[in-house]
Amino acid sequence: MPKETAVYTHGHHESVLRSHRWRTAANSAAYLIAALRPGQAVLDVGCGPGTITADIAALVAPGRVTAVDRSRDVLDRAAETAAERGVGNVEFAVADVHGLDFPDDSFDVVHAHQVLQHTGDPVQALREMRRVCRPGGVVAARDSDYAAMAWYPEVPGMREWQELYGRVARANGGEPDAGRRLLSWARQAGFTDVTPTAAAWCFATPDDRAWWSGLWADRTTASDYAKRAVDGGHADAARLTAVSEAWRAWGEEPDAWFMVPHGEVLCRA
């Protein structure tokens, strides 16, 4: 698959957006918050339904946030999120991070959460983010690392889920273990001042594990990811159903615990 034709593995099924709407600047961009200041111009790449975007907009007001995504439908949902929160300093545009339609040195901060793992050329994406960032500004990226995800107990079928997702994501042109590669990609993109960090989501309370297991159970059978798994010959419908049931079984375990590790880079332009 040519690099520029990588596709977004998950799609925008409700089970995917259920996860995305949970995200906030506090739980998904804490490493960036200290670098945000009122009056800054921010580009939020791959904004999804806009929950992180709205938080960033509140932190930089009266500055402006430009939120971009490849999906017009998702941008419409992000605009709804901003309107519901009374955030008026955000504008929305369709864009591809491999070739951003903005002049050089346009933004003080360029942010991407869970984006580079789905790009065909993450180094080129970071080069573009660097190009549109003003000298002295910040380029921030955070991505999960599927191979490093850990859970307890070891319910049959969960390991198969991890391996299956990796195959499907790579067949779509992405890199599911992006978190560990962010520092290397940033260096290749020309950044010399990079602060690499790591952080994790943890789902272990009864409500959290029910929510997390439920959305992955649904995603495994009903999302674009499920269709691509079947169409690509990685699994049949019966196998996806078994993996979905494994997720539900894990979520019912009284001591279930799940960790999603993330790599992070804060790069000075």
C-alpha positions in Angstrom: 0.0 0.0 0.0 1.5 3.4 -1.0 2.2 5.6 2.0 -0.3 8.3 1.0 -3.1 5.8 0.8 -3.2 4.7 4.4 -6.7 4.5 5.8 -8.1 5.1 9.2 -8.5 1.6 10.7 -11.3 2.3 13.2 -13.7 4.4 11.1 -16.3 6.5 12.9 -18.7 4.0 14.3 -20.5 4.9 17.5 -18.3 2.5 19.5 -15.2 4.5 18.2 -16.7 7.9 19.0 -17.7 6.6 22.4 -14.1 6.3 23.2 -13.1 9.6 21.5 -15.7 11.7 23.3 -14.3 10.5 26.7 -10.9 12.2 25.9 -10.0 15.5 27.6 -6.9 17.6 27.7 -6.4 16.3 31.3 -6.5 12.6 30.4 -5.0 12.8 26.9 -2.8 15.9 26.6 -1.5 16.6 30.2 2.1 16.7 28.8 1.1 19.7 26.7 -0.9 21.8 29.1 2.0 23.6 30.7 3.0 24.9 27.2 -0.4 26.4 26.5 -0.9 30.2 27.0 -3.7 32.6 26.5 -3.5 34.2 23.1 -1.8 31.4 21.3 -2.7 30.1 17.8 -3.1 26.3 17.9 -3.6 23.7 15.2 -5.3 20.5 16.4 -4.6 17.8 13.8 -7.1 14.9 13.6 -9.4 16.5 16.1 -12.1 13.8 16.0 -15.3 14.8 17.9 -13.5 17.8 19.4 -13.4 17.1 23.1 -9.7 17.7 23.5 -10.0 20.6 21.0 -12.6 22.4 23.2 -10.4 22.0 26.3 -7.4 23.5 24.5 -9.5 26.3 23.1 -10.6 27.3 26.7 -6.9 27.3 27.8 -5.6 29.5 25.0 -8.6 31.9 24.7 -8.7 34.6 23.4 -6.3 32.8 21.1 -7.6 30.8 18.2 -7.7 27.0 17.6 -7.9 25.6 14.1 -9.2 22.0 14.2 -8.7 19.8 11.2 -9.7 16.2 10.3 -10.0 14.2 7.1 -13.7 13.5 7.8 -16.2 16.3 7.3 -18.8 14.4 9.3 -16.5 14.2 12.3 -15.7 17.9 12.0 -19.5 18.6 12.2 -19.6 16.7 15.4 -16.6 18.6 16.7 -18.4 21.9 15.9 -21.4 20.6 17.9 -19.1 19.9 20.8 -17.6 23.4 20.7 -21.1 24.9 20.5 -22.4 22.9 23.4 -19.6 24.1 25.6 -19.9 27.7 24.5 -16.4 27.7 22.9 -16.3 30.3 20.2 -12.6 30.5 19.3 -12.4 27.4 17.2 -12.6 27.0 13.4 -12.8 23.8 11.5 -11.4 22.6 8.2 -10.8 19.4 6.3 -7.1 18.6 6.0 -4.5 15.9 5.5 -1.6 16.1 7.8 0.8 14.9 5.0 0.1 18.2 3.2 -1.4 20.9 5.4 -3.0 23.8 3.5 -1.5 26.5 5.8 1.4 28.9 5.3 4.8 28.3 7.0 5.0 29.6 10.6 1.2 29.9 11.1 0.8 28.4 14.6 2.3 28.6 18.1 1.3 25.1 18.9 0.6 22.1 16.6 -1.0 19.1 18.4 -1.9 15.6 17.3 -3.4 12.9 19.5 -3.6 9.3 18.3 -3.0 10.5 14.7 0.5 9.4 13.6 -0.3 5.7 14.1 -2.8 6.0 11.3 -0.7 8.0 8.8 1.0 6.4 5.9 4.1 8.6 6.5 4.4 9.8 10.1 7.8 11.5 9.4 6.3 13.5 6.6 3.4 14.3 8.9 5.7 15.6 11.5 7.6 17.6 8.9 4.4 19.3 7.9 3.5 20.0 11.5 7.0 21.5 12.0 6.6 23.6 8.8 3.4 25.3 10.0 4.8 25.9 13.5 6.4 29.2 14.3 10.1 29.3 15.4 10.1 28.7 19.2 6.7 27.1 19.1 5.7 23.6 20.1 4.8 20.4 18.1 3.1 17.9 20.3 2.2 14.3 19.5 0.9 11.4 21.6 0.2 7.9 20.4 -0.7 4.6 22.0 1.4 1.4 21.6 -0.8 -1.7 21.1 2.0 -4.3 21.6 2.7 -2.8 25.0 -0.9 -2.9 26.2 -1.3 -5.1 29.3 -4.3 -6.6 31.0 -5.3 -9.0 33.8 -6.6 -11.6 33.9 -5.5 -13.4 30.7 -8.9 -14.3 29.3 -8.8 -16.6 26.3 -9.2 -14.5 23.1 -7.7 -11.3 24.3 -4.2 -12.0 23.0 -5.8 -12.9 19.7 -7.5 -9.5 19.7 -4.1 -7.8 20.2 -2.5 -9.7 17.3 -5.5 -9.3 15.0 -5.6 -5.5 15.5 -1.9 -5.2 14.7 -2.3 -7.2 11.4 -5.3 -5.1 10.3 -3.8 -1.8 11.2 -0.5 -2.5 9.3 -2.5 -3.8 6.3 -4.2 -0.4 6.3 -0.8 1.3 6.1 -0.6 2.4 9.8 1.7 1.5 12.7 -0.1 0.4 15.8 3.0 0.5 18.0 3.6 4.2 17.2 4.1 5.3 20.8 7.6 3.8 21.1 8.6 5.3 17.7 7.6 8.9 18.3 11.1 10.1 19.4 12.7 8.4 16.4 10.1 9.9 14.0 10.6 13.4 15.5 14.4 13.2 15.0 13.9 12.0 11.4 11.5 15.0 10.8 14.3 17.4 11.8 13.6 18.2 15.4 16.6 18.5 17.6 14.9 19.8 20.8 12.6 16.9 21.8 11.2 16.0 25.2 10.0 12.4 25.2 7.6 11.2 27.9 5.1 8.4 28.5 1.8 8.2 30.2 -1.0 5.6 30.4 -4.7 5.2 30.6 -5.9 2.6 33.2 -9.3 1.0 33.2 -9.8 -0.9 36.5 -13.0 0.3 38.3 -16.2 -1.6 37.6 -17.6 1.3 35.5 -14.4 1.9 33.6 -13.8 -1.7 32.6 -17.5 -2.2 31.6 -17.2 0.9 29.4 -13.8 -0.1 27.9 -14.7 -3.7 27.3 -18.1 -2.8 25.9 -16.8 -0.4 23.3 -14.1 -2.8 22.1 -16.6 -5.7 22.0 -18.9 -3.5 19.8 -16.0 -2.2 17.7 -14.8 -5.7 17.0 -18.0 -6.7 15.3 -19.7 -3.5 14.1 -17.0 -0.9 13.1 -15.0 -0.2 9.9 -12.2 -2.1 11.7 -14.4 -5.2 11.7 -15.2 -4.9 8.0 -11.5 -4.4 7.1 -10.6 -7.4 9.2 -13.0 -9.6 7.2 -12.4 -8.0 3.8 -8.6 -8.3 4.3 -8.8 -12.0 5.1 -7.6 -11.5 8.7 -10.6 -13.0 10.3 -14.1 -14.2 9.6 -17.3 -13.1 11.3 -17.3 -16.1 13.6 -13.8 -15.2 14.8 -14.7 -11.6 15.4 -17.7 -12.7 17.4 -15.4 -14.9 19.5 -13.0 -12.0 20.1 -15.9 -9.7 21.0 -17.1 -12.2 23.5 -13.6 -12.4 25.0 -13.8 -8.6 25.6 -17.1 -9.0 27.4 -15.8 -11.9 29.5 -12.8 -9.9 30.5 -15.0 -6.9 31.5 -17.0 -9.2 33.8 -13.9 -10.3 35.8 -14.1 -8.7 39.3 -10.4 -7.9 39.3 -10.0 -6.9 35.7 -7.4 -4.3 34.9 -6.2 -2.8 31.5 -3.4 -0.4 30.7 -3.0 1.6 27.5 0.5 3.1 27.4 1.3 6.2 25.3 4.4 7.7 24.0 4.6 11.5 23.9 6.9 14.0 22.3 7.0 17.7 22.9 9.2 19.2 20.1 10.5 22.8 19.9 10.3 24.2 16.4 
